[in-house]
Amino acid sequence: MILVRHSERADDPSIPHSIKVKQDDIIIEYDAQLSRPTGKQQAIDTACTLKNKLQNPAEFGVDIDNAEIFLFSSPFLMCLETATAIAKELKCKSISVQDPLSDILMKSWYKEDPFLGLTTKLTSNKEKFVEFLKAQYNLNELTIDYKRAANLVNYPETVEATSKRFRAFYKTIVEKYFPDFIKTNERSRIVIMVTHGVPAHNPFLHMFEADKDCVFLDYSAITIVEKVGKANPYPVGQDQKDQNNGKNSGQNQKDQQQQVGDKSCDGSYMNQIGAWEIKIFGDATHLDKDRIAML
């Protein structure tokens, strides 16, 4: 599983003056493009970096041409642009847009529900929007799959509600795409999720390192976790104890599944879904070194 933060957005007030761009590129007031040229180039560089890391025998050794790759994105333009660059580099023909990967919908950040415009862009204006993405990244073929999930993302939103929806989405991804899947030398399964910053990454981190928190994440940061073992149906430290007590394992697993979503049980949930390792977290060293120095 791979989590990627979008590249530099055109309306970021913290962009150093020397590389700040005009705001003419913003299509919707609250849905900025990537900055030009910096953000767009970052997205392209991030896609190339991701491909190189996956293919490198010393890191993951993935045969990209023979791998199952599923590409998901937040509905915000900055994420969809970043995902489009990745789609081109990894030869993905479609991007699945997922509302739960959206930015935190705080009223102080968004004066109105951003989905009023995002939904229009991805439904009635989708054909025009897809042509825009294809033209920006020189793609001949690209499909955007989208269905509004109004029950999963509600405006306005608290930090707690945001963390809850991200945890639920990551749990769904694991259960659907990696129930008992182990990479072999012949074939790999890869899920790439292009999303936003710290509010999206901390719930992901808590699935594997429950006591750790991410306090800063640069644009285009890459996080990769890999499944390296088979699923364990018991909570951490509970399997042998329950066996000794004769507790029904099926009931134990059912009880645990009902608790998923509460941060306090994320560690045991990680053990339930399988043995995963954090290989890379928040890596943005592929960005322009002069820009990083200015920040």
C-alpha positions as CSV (number, residue, x, y, z in Angstrom):
1,M,0.0,0.0,0.0
2,I,1.3,3.4,-1.0
3,L,0.2,6.8,0.3
4,V,1.2,9.9,-1.6
5,R,0.6,13.5,-0.6
6,H,-0.3,15.8,-3.5
7,S,2.4,18.0,-5.0
8,E,2.7,21.8,-4.4
9,R,-0.7,23.6,-4.7
10,A,-1.0,26.9,-6.6
11,D,-2.7,28.7,-3.8
12,D,-0.3,27.8,-0.9
13,P,0.5,31.1,1.0
14,S,3.7,29.6,2.3
15,I,5.3,29.1,-1.1
16,P,8.6,31.1,-1.2
17,H,8.1,34.3,-3.2
18,S,10.8,33.4,-5.7
19,I,8.8,30.4,-7.0
20,K,5.2,31.5,-6.2
21,V,3.0,31.6,-9.3
22,K,0.0,33.6,-10.3
23,Q,-3.4,32.3,-9.2
24,D,-4.9,32.3,-12.7
25,D,-4.7,28.5,-12.8
26,I,-7.3,27.9,-10.1
27,I,-10.3,26.3,-11.7
28,I,-12.6,26.5,-8.6
29,E,-11.9,29.0,-5.8
30,Y,-11.3,26.2,-3.2
31,D,-9.9,23.6,-5.6
32,A,-6.5,24.7,-6.7
33,Q,-4.4,23.2,-9.4
34,L,-0.8,22.3,-8.8
35,S,1.5,25.3,-9.1
36,R,3.2,25.9,-12.4
37,P,5.9,24.9,-13.0
38,T,7.0,23.7,-9.6
39,G,4.0,21.6,-8.5
40,K,3.4,20.0,-11.9
41,Q,7.1,19.0,-12.1
42,Q,7.0,17.7,-8.6
43,A,4.1,15.4,-9.6
44,I,6.1,14.1,-12.6
45,D,9.2,13.6,-10.5
46,T,7.2,11.8,-7.8
47,A,5.7,9.4,-10.3
48,C,9.2,8.6,-11.7
49,T,10.6,8.2,-8.1
50,L,7.8,5.9,-7.2
51,K,8.3,3.7,-10.3
52,N,12.1,3.5,-9.7
53,K,11.6,2.5,-6.1
54,L,9.1,-0.2,-7.0
55,Q,11.3,-1.6,-9.7
56,N,14.6,-1.4,-7.8
57,P,15.6,-5.0,-6.9
58,A,17.3,-3.6,-3.7
59,E,14.0,-2.1,-2.5
60,F,10.8,-3.8,-3.8
61,G,11.8,-5.5,-7.1
62,V,8.3,-5.2,-8.6
63,D,7.6,-6.1,-12.2
64,I,5.5,-3.1,-13.0
65,D,4.2,-4.5,-16.3
66,N,2.9,-7.6,-14.6
67,A,1.7,-6.1,-11.4
68,E,-1.9,-5.5,-10.3
69,I,-2.1,-1.7,-9.7
70,F,-5.1,0.1,-8.3
71,L,-4.9,3.9,-8.3
72,F,-7.1,5.9,-6.0
73,S,-7.3,9.7,-5.5
74,S,-9.0,12.4,-3.5
75,P,-11.5,14.4,-5.6
76,F,-9.5,17.6,-5.2
77,L,-7.7,18.7,-8.3
78,M,-4.3,18.9,-6.7
79,C,-4.6,15.2,-5.9
80,L,-6.1,14.2,-9.3
81,E,-3.2,16.0,-11.1
82,T,-0.7,14.1,-9.0
83,A,-2.5,10.9,-9.6
84,T,-2.6,11.5,-13.3
85,A,1.2,11.9,-13.4
86,I,1.5,8.6,-11.6
87,A,-1.0,7.0,-13.9
88,K,1.1,7.9,-16.9
89,E,4.3,6.7,-15.4
90,L,2.9,3.4,-14.2
91,K,0.7,2.9,-17.3
92,C,-2.6,2.9,-15.3
93,K,-5.6,3.6,-17.5
94,S,-8.0,4.6,-14.8
95,I,-8.2,6.6,-11.5
96,S,-10.8,5.7,-9.0
97,V,-11.9,8.9,-7.2
98,Q,-12.7,8.3,-3.5
99,D,-14.5,10.9,-1.4
100,P,-13.1,9.5,1.9
101,L,-9.6,10.5,0.7
102,S,-10.7,14.2,0.7
103,D,-9.1,17.0,2.6
104,I,-10.4,17.8,6.1
105,L,-13.5,19.8,5.5
106,M,-13.2,22.4,8.3
107,K,-15.4,25.4,8.1
108,S,-12.4,27.7,8.8
109,W,-10.8,26.3,5.6
110,Y,-13.9,26.0,3.4
111,K,-16.6,28.7,3.6
112,E,-19.1,26.3,1.8
113,D,-19.3,22.6,1.1
114,P,-16.5,22.0,-1.5
115,F,-18.5,19.0,-2.9
116,L,-21.0,21.5,-4.4
117,G,-18.3,22.1,-7.1
118,L,-16.3,18.9,-6.9
119,T,-19.3,16.8,-7.7
120,T,-20.1,18.9,-10.7
121,K,-16.6,18.6,-12.0
122,L,-16.6,14.8,-11.7
123,T,-20.1,14.2,-13.1
124,S,-21.7,16.6,-15.5
125,N,-18.4,18.2,-16.5
126,K,-16.4,15.0,-16.3
127,E,-15.6,14.6,-20.0
128,K,-14.2,18.1,-20.2
129,F,-12.3,17.6,-17.0
130,V,-10.7,14.3,-18.1
131,E,-9.6,16.0,-21.3
132,F,-7.9,18.7,-19.3
133,L,-6.0,16.1,-17.3
134,K,-5.0,14.2,-20.4
135,A,-3.7,17.3,-22.1
136,Q,-1.8,18.5,-19.0
137,Y,0.2,15.2,-18.8
138,N,0.2,14.1,-22.4
139,L,-2.0,11.0,-21.9
140,N,-3.8,9.3,-24.7
141,E,-6.1,7.3,-22.5
142,L,-7.5,8.0,-19.0
143,T,-10.7,7.1,-17.3
144,I,-12.0,8.7,-14.1
145,D,-14.4,6.5,-12.1
146,Y,-16.5,8.4,-9.5
147,K,-19.6,8.0,-7.5
148,R,-20.5,10.5,-4.8
149,A,-20.3,9.0,-1.3
150,A,-22.4,11.6,0.6
151,N,-22.8,9.3,3.6
152,L,-19.1,9.0,4.1
153,V,-17.9,12.6,4.0
154,N,-20.0,15.4,5.6
155,Y,-19.4,19.2,5.7
156,P,-18.4,20.8,8.1
157,E,-16.1,18.2,9.6
158,T,-14.0,17.9,12.8
159,V,-10.5,16.5,13.1
160,E,-11.9,13.5,14.9
161,A,-14.5,12.8,12.2
162,T,-11.7,13.2,9.5
163,S,-9.5,10.6,11.3
164,K,-12.4,8.2,11.6
165,R,-13.3,8.3,7.9
166,F,-9.6,7.8,6.9
167,R,-9.3,4.8,9.3
168,A,-12.5,3.3,7.9
169,F,-11.3,3.7,4.3
170,Y,-7.9,2.2,4.9
171,K,-9.5,-0.7,6.7
172,T,-11.8,-1.3,3.7
173,I,-8.8,-1.2,1.3
174,V,-6.9,-3.8,3.4
175,E,-9.9,-6.1,3.7
176,K,-10.8,-5.9,0.0
177,Y,-7.4,-6.0,-1.7
178,F,-5.1,-7.8,0.8
179,P,-7.2,-10.4,2.8
180,D,-4.7,-13.2,2.3
181,F,-2.5,-11.8,-0.5
182,I,1.3,-12.3,-0.3
183,K,3.6,-11.0,-3.0
184,T,5.3,-13.6,-5.1
185,N,8.1,-13.3,-7.6
186,E,5.6,-13.5,-10.4
187,R,3.0,-10.9,-9.4
188,S,2.5,-8.1,-7.0
189,R,-0.6,-6.2,-5.9
190,I,-0.2,-2.5,-5.4
191,V,-2.7,0.0,-4.1
192,I,-1.7,3.7,-4.5
193,M,-3.7,6.4,-2.7
194,V,-3.1,10.1,-3.5
195,T,-4.4,12.3,-0.8
196,H,-3.6,15.2,1.5
197,G,-1.3,15.9,4.4
198,V,-1.0,15.1,8.1
199,P,-4.8,14.5,8.7
200,A,-4.6,11.7,6.1
201,H,-1.3,10.2,7.0
202,N,-1.6,9.9,10.8
203,P,-4.6,7.5,10.7
204,F,-2.5,5.4,8.2
205,L,0.5,5.5,10.4
206,H,-1.6,4.5,13.5
207,M,-2.6,1.2,11.8
208,F,1.0,0.0,12.0
209,E,2.6,2.2,14.7
210,A,-0.2,3.1,17.1
211,D,1.9,5.4,19.3
212,K,3.6,7.4,16.5
213,D,2.4,10.7,15.1
214,C,3.4,12.7,12.0
215,V,3.8,16.4,12.7
216,F,5.0,17.6,9.3
217,L,4.7,16.2,5.8
218,D,6.1,17.9,2.7
219,Y,4.5,18.0,-0.7
220,S,4.8,14.8,-2.7
221,A,5.8,12.8,0.4
222,I,5.7,9.0,-0.2
223,T,4.8,6.3,2.3
224,I,5.0,2.6,1.5
225,V,4.0,-0.3,3.6
226,E,4.4,-3.9,2.5
227,K,2.7,-7.1,3.6
228,V,5.3,-9.6,4.5
229,G,3.3,-12.3,6.4
230,K,0.0,-14.1,6.6
231,A,-3.0,-12.9,8.5
232,N,-3.4,-13.6,12.2
233,P,-7.1,-13.8,13.3
234,Y,-6.2,-12.9,16.9
235,P,-5.4,-9.5,18.6
236,V,-1.8,-8.9,19.5
237,G,-0.8,-11.2,22.4
238,Q,-4.2,-12.7,22.6
239,D,-3.9,-15.8,20.3
240,Q,-2.2,-18.2,22.6
241,K,-4.1,-17.0,25.7
242,D,-7.5,-17.6,23.9
243,Q,-6.3,-21.0,22.7
244,N,-5.4,-22.0,26.2
245,N,-8.8,-20.8,27.5
246,G,-10.7,-22.6,24.7
247,K,-12.3,-19.4,23.4
248,N,-14.0,-19.6,20.1
249,S,-11.6,-18.0,17.5
250,G,-14.5,-17.0,15.2
251,Q,-16.2,-15.0,17.9
252,N,-12.9,-13.5,18.9
253,Q,-12.3,-12.2,15.3
254,K,-15.9,-10.9,15.1
255,D,-15.5,-9.0,18.4
256,Q,-12.3,-7.5,17.1
257,Q,-13.8,-6.4,13.8
258,Q,-16.6,-4.5,15.6
259,Q,-13.9,-2.5,17.4
260,V,-12.0,-1.4,14.3
261,G,-12.0,2.4,13.9
262,D,-11.1,3.1,17.5
263,K,-7.4,4.1,17.6
264,S,-6.9,2.1,20.8
265,C,-7.4,-1.2,18.9
266,D,-5.4,-0.2,15.7
267,G,-2.4,-2.2,16.8
268,S,-4.4,-5.4,17.2
269,Y,-6.2,-4.8,14.0
270,M,-2.8,-4.6,12.2
271,N,-2.0,-8.0,13.5
272,Q,-5.4,-9.3,12.3
273,I,-5.0,-8.2,8.7
274,G,-1.5,-9.5,8.4
275,A,2.1,-8.8,9.1
276,W,2.9,-5.4,7.5
277,E,6.1,-3.4,7.6
278,I,6.6,0.4,7.1
279,K,9.3,0.5,4.5
280,I,9.2,4.3,3.7
281,F,7.4,7.0,5.6
282,G,6.9,10.6,4.4
283,D,9.9,10.6,2.0
284,A,10.1,13.7,-0.1
285,T,13.8,13.7,-0.7
286,H,13.2,13.6,-4.5
287,L,12.0,17.2,-4.4
288,D,14.1,20.0,-5.6
289,K,16.8,20.5,-3.0
290,D,16.9,24.3,-3.4
291,R,13.2,24.4,-2.6
292,I,13.5,22.3,0.5
293,A,16.3,24.6,1.7
294,M,14.1,27.6,1.3
295,L,11.3,26.0,3.3
